Amino acid sequence: MRLKHWFYTVPLRLRSIFRRGRVEQELDEELRYHIERQIEEHVAKGMTPEEARYAALRAIGGVEQRKEECRDMRRVRLIEELMQNLRYGLRILRKSPGFTAVVALTLALGIGANTAMFSLIDALLLKNLPVRQPEELVLLSRRFSYPGIRILREYDQVTTGLVPYTPVRLGVSIAGQVEPAALGHLVSGNYFSVLGVNPILGRLIGADDDRAPGAHPVAVISHGYWRRRFGSDPAIIGKTISLAGMPFTIIGVTPPEFFGVEVGSSPDIFAPVMMAPQLMPAGGPIAEEGPLLEHIGYEIFQVFGRLKPGVTETQAVAGLEPPFRQIREALAKRYAHHFDARVPQRYLQENLAVTSFSNGLSQLRRQFSRPLQILMAVVALVLLITCANVANLLLARASGRRKEIALRLCLGAGRARLIRQMLTESLLLAFMGGALGLLFASWGRKLLLAFMASGLTPISLEARTDYRVLGFTGGVSILTAILFGLTPALRVTRVDLTPALKDIAPGLSGATFRMRLGKVLVVSQVALSLILIAGAGLFIRTLYKLNHQHTGFNPENVLAVRVEPRGSNDLHTNVAKLSQIYSALTERVSMMPGVKSVTMSNPSPFSSGRFSAISFPSRLLVNGQPSTDHDDQNPALLAQIYPRYFDTLGISLLAGRDIQLTDCSRDAPKVAVISKTLARRLYQNADPIGSRLGERGRDYEVIGVVEDVKYGTLREENASVIYCPFPNGQTGRGQMTLQVRTTGESPALISAIRAEVQRIDDTMAMNDVRPLSAFISAAIVQERLLTALMSFFGLTAMLLAAIGLYGVIAYSVSQRTHEIGIRMALGAQKRDVVGLIMRETMLLVVIGVIIGLSAALGVTRLVASLLYGLTPNDPLTISLAGLLLLTVAALAGYLPARRASRVDPMAALRHD
Amino acid sequence: MVQGTLDLLILKIIALEPLNGWAIGQRLKQVSGEVLQVSDGSLYPALHKLEQEGWIKAEWKLSENNRRAKFYSLTRLGRKELEKEAANWNRLSAAISRVVKLKEA
């Protein structure tokens, strides 16, 4: 019924709006026909034509009134008014294209920045996974081993099935050609069915593909990989792809919107968990510890599940608690004799939690949610400043339209109608700004994502201009229009008609009010931009301090790549094979042109790997005696290196000798180089060279001392490191990072090194070859991002505030020309006039700066955790920010002040 | 005239045959024996309202004296509305006449 009703009425309404001329003409014709017929009727009854016409018109009672009543029946009055307003508004805006362009661009900047930030935050933090009923999904707070998952599944009564998965970097070759390494997810047989994802081609991994270890070489590829690598080949199913040197059959393609469950890093390839021993770079049997999928300590799987209907998260935790305890006890037992005696206890103390998995998991989210939230606040401030600026511009312009407005009010236009009219103009401006802003936003978003990836793996974030982003932009535009448009509209429609119409110099009351409002806007602009400038200053200084941290090594012209040969997880069994691979690799790469020196290490500063073991100073023996240092909070860390490590990375050798190739064998005497900090801690001022250092049963002769090096972050304390030659570190793992010092920039070397690695062993998994400096930039990407954007927005805000200030002062000068003329006629000098205007300017600025300073002191605390080497209220930074703003503002005020001083008193007095 | 009855009258008259505005006015006077004096002024807004409701639709046709005039006819929705309104009216008038016919004690 409703629908049928619309079926009739909607076309009619549309006709009333869009064919208005036609409709009006028909109305006219219809009434005319009536009157003519009526006249004929009357004449036929014997009236004179004159009388007949008069009678007919009287009967209808005023043609125009009837027409108006008929128009009211069309129920499109509001829309008609809106259309009228829009047409009028467009005409007004077209009349001053310069003003329109400036306002639209300013707004585009403000709205665009907000849109860009929102679309990133939405994609990263807010949006649900594109799967069936994502709100039912939960994630277990810990990782589990495969035996652990078996125990969980046995007890699980709360989910429709627990789903383990783990990311893995895969060496890929297709038709014998080595491809760039791809990100894979090893997923269990119920992964796709629990998520409710359907293939667009072939089939997805099911329970039968995940039964026995190593028995299911099948792979599902992502839509993106299918399109990118296979040109969307419809005959892809059944083709073979080699993963980690083993042929896999492609069985299906996932739909385009599905990006896995990790926001920001979407896998290209999915393979069954049961293939982990074949695909994990550290895979293969762990001789000492048993097969990978049978090892309770190999906790590499994230586990999620879909709650059964009616089960709450609390119930889920309670339901999974018993098996979780069982697993922890098994782990404590397994590691009862761990060298770190606290390990078993720690296992027992761990707790299980269950969190919503509706928007997936994200490394990126952990890293960037805080900076993005800060930046969202920043761009919101920028938008406020923009609004203040536009409001000021509108006010200035509106005073130019006083006469027009007064005239319309006199002619009977309602004030509400005029306000609607002016708000329509504001909306038009805001939407122009919004549309341009969308454009800015899509550029900005791309720049931001590239910035966040900072030269490493590109971030694949589903940040598009979708309906959510469009809705946000639309909403912000409307809000903006109200913010900047309402006050001026309310203000200028309240005019005193008589003086306005007589074109007397603006009534004093009107001008002072306009001035007061303008001043309030300028003061708040100054205050807001001071907050941003102070914030930018804090981040600039933080970044400066971080960049000038002493890292202990020289990252320029060093390339690094982590290599993980098969079986490298079991150094003990495969030591001969690994030694052979690594010496072949270093030898061949060192012969390449443009290579200065080559080495390998684990870990590699900022880039990859972990220390192979840690020793607590309290357990260390120096020359057989217990060490005097008991600071177990800062343990000694064991690194494993090849010869020329210090040389290649530019780490200074402070005493003793470097490690030689002859030290790099299981049979060689056990030697080690220690870092300066460790030497100071263990030996104080004594010479460590020649002493023996280590734990009971395995110790090393100290042969050298090297400069301290930062390994993980620029903020960390200097680490206490024991460098052992490969393969004599206390570790069972044998993955290493290759480091190459080149003679200059050498992009060609990157692919040459890559090819060499593959030539030596094409099953070897490897990351991309990258400059070491890129890893350092990546380590401070949050700070760099905040510094760059805060500086940009801070300067923009300051510029906007300066423009606003200039506008207000210039207007004030123009209003006071007469007064200034009198003053000058009475003997005021130019500098008196400048002083007069500058006093007015600086009063505003100082008020703004004081408000801004007190706000900044409160607000900067929110970013304290991201700062380095200075407090959030760093007096130097904040006072510099205040000073900068004062200077810029003084300049903005000086220009109109100088103009005021050039007023010709005679001309000024003749005016009016 | 009773509020809202004009709509009912117009719908009923148009239901018999499509007519133009002037003819509707004439027909109203004729049929009601000049009892129902519908002013020409109120006829047109009423027609336009009914048209916007989707109950009647308009068409330009030649009138009996060979001039272009706007003829209104009933839509399907309008026919339903007419039935509803007519039923309402019958109920109402029956009720009123029952009350009016009450004998004084």
HADDOCK unambig.tbl for C-alpha pairs under 7 A between the chains (distance, minus, plus):
assign (segid A and resid 5 and name CA) (segid B and resid 54 and name CA) 6.78 0.50 0.50
assign (segid A and resid 8 and name CA) (segid B and resid 54 and name CA) 5.20 0.50 0.50
assign (segid A and resid 9 and name CA) (segid B and resid 52 and name CA) 6.11 0.50 0.50
assign (segid A and resid 9 and name CA) (segid B and resid 53 and name CA) 6.33 0.50 0.50
assign (segid A and resid 9 and name CA) (segid B and resid 54 and name CA) 5.56 0.50 0.50
assign (segid A and resid 12 and name CA) (segid B and resid 52 and name CA) 6.65 0.50 0.50
assign (segid A and resid 30 and name CA) (segid B and resid 69 and name CA) 6.56 0.50 0.50
assign (segid A and resid 30 and name CA) (segid B and resid 70 and name CA) 6.26 0.50 0.50
assign (segid A and resid 33 and name CA) (segid B and resid 69 and name CA) 6.77 0.50 0.50
assign (segid A and resid 34 and name CA) (segid B and resid 21 and name CA) 6.98 0.50 0.50
assign (segid A and resid 34 and name CA) (segid B and resid 22 and name CA) 5.23 0.50 0.50
assign (segid A and resid 59 and name CA) (segid B and resid 39 and name CA) 6.78 0.50 0.50
assign (segid A and resid 59 and name CA) (segid B and resid 40 and name CA) 5.95 0.50 0.50
assign (segid A and resid 59 and name CA) (segid B and resid 41 and name CA) 6.80 0.50 0.50
assign (segid A and resid 60 and name CA) (segid B and resid 40 and name CA) 4.93 0.50 0.50
assign (segid A and resid 60 and name CA) (segid B and resid 41 and name CA) 4.27 0.50 0.50
assign (segid A and resid 61 and name CA) (segid B and resid 41 and name CA) 5.92 0.50 0.50
assign (segid A and resid 66 and name CA) (segid B and resid 41 and name CA) 6.40 0.50 0.50
assign (segid A and resid 66 and name CA) (segid B and resid 45 and name CA) 6.95 0.50 0.50
assign (segid A and resid 69 and name CA) (segid B and resid 45 and name CA) 5.73 0.50 0.50
assign (segid A and resid 70 and name CA) (segid B and resid 44 and name CA) 6.76 0.50 0.50
assign (segid A and resid 70 and name CA) (segid B and resid 45 and name CA) 4.51 0.50 0.50
assign (segid A and resid 70 and name CA) (segid B and resid 48 and name CA) 5.91 0.50 0.50
assign (segid A and resid 73 and name CA) (segid B and resid 45 and name CA) 6.73 0.50 0.50
assign (segid A and resid 73 and name CA) (segid B and resid 48 and name CA) 6.13 0.50 0.50
assign (segid A and resid 73 and name CA) (segid B and resid 49 and name CA) 5.07 0.50 0.50
assign (segid A and resid 73 and name CA) (segid B and resid 52 and name CA) 6.99 0.50 0.50
assign (segid A and resid 74 and name CA) (segid B and resid 52 and name CA) 6.20 0.50 0.50
